[in-house]
Amino acid sequence: MKESNLKNGQALTIRTAKKEDALNLINYINKIGGESDFLTFGNNEFDISIEKEEAILESYIDAENKIYLIAEIENEIVGSLNYSGGIRQRTKHTGEFGISVAKKYWGLGIGKELIRYMIDWAKEGNVVRKINLRVREDNEAAINLYTKLGFKKEGIISRDFHVDGKYYSSIFMGLEID
Ligand SMILES: CC(C)(COP(=O)(O)OP(=O)(O)OC[C@H]1O[C@@H](n2cnc3c(N)ncnc32)[C@H](O)[C@@H]1OP(=O)(O)O)[C@@H](O)C(=O)NCCC(=O)NCCS
């Protein structure tokens, strides 16, 4: 767990998710899907039962190459990040993460705090040695954030998104952990 103060003075808590967060997380994810075209899901598209979500969250607990983070302000979920590494010996050191922050709280440093927490966790452990992500090529805010934290562009994936009848490429970015 990590506590810090945001640019606007509000207290932010970053912590790993637990089984009991399932319902609040489902509601959070369904809400943010409608707030951004840069996510892989839209409004109310995250159709999953609480039991399934609980099982997913449990699979992250104490895992050496998976982490599910929640950002909270006054017990409300305002952001989340999840990283998942490979299941086999040859790929368990590498994986991809996804991140979101509720629109009302964009630009306050929450995204940066979530990613820093993940990087520190990876450095402290002995397993994760590569962190990857895919970002829509026109998602300037996110690309700035990743670049600022040391991620490098590694390639382009064409037609990775299909939103409102239009295709978009993604940029593949990565960070080596030493
Ligand atoms: C991308 C996202 C996670 C960033 O989170 P955030 O909490 O708003 O970002 P932060 O406040 O931590 O900003 C960190 C850095 O990102 C960059 N950044 C953030 N918003 C920006 C904007 N609107 N324009 C340009 N750069 C921006 C800046 O470099 C900023 O650094 P600074 O604080 O030193 O100026 C958030 O905007 C979001 O959830 N967007 C919708 C979903 C999404 O795009 N997810 C990522 C998919 S790959």
The ligand as an SDF file (V2000), in Angstrom:
LIG
                    3D

 48 50  0  0  0  0  0  0  0  0999 V2000
   -3.9130    7.8210  -19.7910 C   0  0  0  0  0  0  0  0  0  0  0  0
   -4.3300    7.9870  -18.3370 C   0  0  0  0  0  0  0  0  0  0  0  0
   -4.2430    6.6150  -17.6470 C   0  0  0  0  0  0  0  0  0  0  0  0
   -3.3580    8.9600  -17.6600 C   0  0  0  0  0  0  0  0  0  0  0  0
   -3.6580    9.0270  -16.2930 O   0  0  0  0  0  0  0  0  0  0  0  0
   -3.6200   10.4380  -15.5150 P   0  0  0  0  0  0  0  0  0  0  0  0
   -3.7670   10.1310  -14.0750 O   0  0  0  0  0  0  0  0  0  0  0  0
   -4.5830   11.3590  -16.1400 O   0  0  0  0  0  0  0  0  0  0  0  0
   -2.1090   10.9190  -15.8310 O   0  0  0  0  0  0  0  0  0  0  0  0
   -1.1420   11.7250  -14.8770 P   0  0  0  0  0  0  0  0  0  0  0  0
   -1.8820   12.8380  -14.2430 O   0  0  0  0  0  0  0  0  0  0  0  0
   -0.4430   10.7770  -13.9710 O   0  0  0  0  0  0  0  0  0  0  0  0
   -0.1410   12.3490  -15.9290 O   0  0  0  0  0  0  0  0  0  0  0  0
    1.1610   11.8940  -16.0540 C   0  0  0  0  0  0  0  0  0  0  0  0
    1.7970   12.4660  -17.2950 C   0  0  0  0  0  0  0  0  0  0  0  0
    1.0600   12.0930  -18.4500 O   0  0  0  0  0  0  0  0  0  0  0  0
    1.0360   13.1450  -19.3980 C   0  0  0  0  0  0  0  0  0  0  0  0
   -0.3290   13.6080  -19.6060 N   0  0  0  0  0  0  0  0  0  0  0  0
   -1.4220   13.3710  -18.8300 C   0  0  0  0  0  0  0  0  0  0  0  0
   -2.5140   13.9460  -19.3780 N   0  0  0  0  0  0  0  0  0  0  0  0
   -2.1040   14.5660  -20.4950 C   0  0  0  0  0  0  0  0  0  0  0  0
   -2.7650   15.3120  -21.5090 C   0  0  0  0  0  0  0  0  0  0  0  0
   -4.0820   15.5550  -21.4540 N   0  0  0  0  0  0  0  0  0  0  0  0
   -2.0290   15.7710  -22.5560 N   0  0  0  0  0  0  0  0  0  0  0  0
   -0.7230   15.5270  -22.6260 C   0  0  0  0  0  0  0  0  0  0  0  0
   -0.0220   14.8270  -21.6990 N   0  0  0  0  0  0  0  0  0  0  0  0
   -0.7060   14.3490  -20.6510 C   0  0  0  0  0  0  0  0  0  0  0  0
    1.8910   14.2230  -18.8410 C   0  0  0  0  0  0  0  0  0  0  0  0
    3.1980   14.0090  -19.3370 O   0  0  0  0  0  0  0  0  0  0  0  0
    1.8310   13.9740  -17.3490 C   0  0  0  0  0  0  0  0  0  0  0  0
    2.9780   14.4020  -16.7020 O   0  0  0  0  0  0  0  0  0  0  0  0
    2.9630   15.7210  -15.7860 P   0  0  0  0  0  0  0  0  0  0  0  0
    2.0000   15.4250  -14.6640 O   0  0  0  0  0  0  0  0  0  0  0  0
    4.3760   15.8170  -15.3320 O   0  0  0  0  0  0  0  0  0  0  0  0
    2.4880   16.8250  -16.6540 O   0  0  0  0  0  0  0  0  0  0  0  0
   -5.7800    8.5650  -18.2110 C   0  0  0  0  0  0  0  0  0  0  0  0
   -5.8380    9.7580  -18.9270 O   0  0  0  0  0  0  0  0  0  0  0  0
   -6.8570    7.6310  -18.7170 C   0  0  0  0  0  0  0  0  0  0  0  0
   -7.3330    6.7680  -17.9910 O   0  0  0  0  0  0  0  0  0  0  0  0
   -7.2750    7.8030  -19.9830 N   0  0  0  0  0  0  0  0  0  0  0  0
   -8.3230    6.9920  -20.5630 C   0  0  0  0  0  0  0  0  0  0  0  0
   -7.9520    5.5360  -20.6960 C   0  0  0  0  0  0  0  0  0  0  0  0
   -6.6200    5.3300  -21.3690 C   0  0  0  0  0  0  0  0  0  0  0  0
   -6.2720    6.0090  -22.2950 O   0  0  0  0  0  0  0  0  0  0  0  0
   -5.8630    4.3430  -20.8520 N   0  0  0  0  0  0  0  0  0  0  0  0
   -4.5990    3.9870  -21.4010 C   0  0  0  0  0  0  0  0  0  0  0  0
   -4.8070    3.0310  -22.4910 C   0  0  0  0  0  0  0  0  0  0  0  0
   -3.2590    2.4720  -23.1440 S   0  0  0  0  0  0  0  0  0  0  0  0
  1  2  1  0
  2  3  1  0
  2  4  1  0
  2 36  1  0
  4  5  1  0
  5  6  1  0
  6  7  2  0
  6  8  1  0
  6  9  1  0
  9 10  1  0
 10 11  2  0
 10 12  1  0
 10 13  1  0
 13 14  1  0
 14 15  1  0
 15 16  1  0
 15 30  1  0
 16 17  1  0
 17 18  1  0
 17 28  1  0
 18 19  1  0
 18 27  1  0
 19 20  2  0
 20 21  1  0
 21 22  1  0
 21 27  2  0
 22 23  1  0
 22 24  2  0
 24 25  1  0
 25 26  2  0
 26 27  1  0
 28 29  1  0
 28 30  1  0
 30 31  1  0
 31 32  1  0
 32 33  2  0
 32 34  1  0
 32 35  1  0
 36 37  1  0
 36 38  1  0
 38 39  2  0
 38 40  1  0
 40 41  1  0
 41 42  1  0
 42 43  1  0
 43 44  2  0
 43 45  1  0
 45 46  1  0
 46 47  1  0
 47 48  1  0
M  END
$$$$
